[in-house]
């Protein structure tokens, strides 16, 4: 319909969204699978 075709390989199609916070020392201090959750981020910060 729009002339857009799926490429031969475009990444892992079952990949899920997630959010992460990494501190200044490179340590992951928050990780959550799923869509962006601002309230969860603010609780960590």
C-alpha positions in Angstrom: 0.0 0.0 0.0 2.8 2.5 1.0 5.6 0.8 -1.0 7.4 -0.2 2.3 8.9 -3.6 2.3 10.3 -5.6 5.2 14.0 -6.1 4.8 15.8 -9.4 4.9 17.0 -8.8 8.5 15.9 -5.9 10.6 16.7 -7.0 14.1 14.9 -9.3 16.6 11.2 -8.8 15.9 10.2 -10.0 19.4 12.4 -7.4 21.1 10.6 -5.6 24.0 11.0 -2.0 25.1 12.8 -1.3 28.4 14.2 1.5 30.5 17.5 1.7 32.4 19.3 4.1 34.6 23.1 3.8 34.8 24.9 5.8 37.5 28.2 7.7 37.0 30.2 4.6 38.0 28.6 2.6 35.2 26.3 0.5 37.5 22.8 -0.2 36.5 20.6 1.1 39.3 17.2 0.7 37.6 15.9 -1.7 34.9 12.4 -2.3 33.8 11.0 -4.2 30.9 8.1 -2.5 29.2 7.0 0.9 28.1 8.4 4.1 29.7 7.2 4.6 33.2 8.2 8.1 34.4 7.0 7.6 37.9 9.3 4.5 38.3 12.2 6.5 37.0 11.6 9.4 39.4 11.5 7.1 42.4 15.0 6.0 41.6 16.3 9.4 41.0 
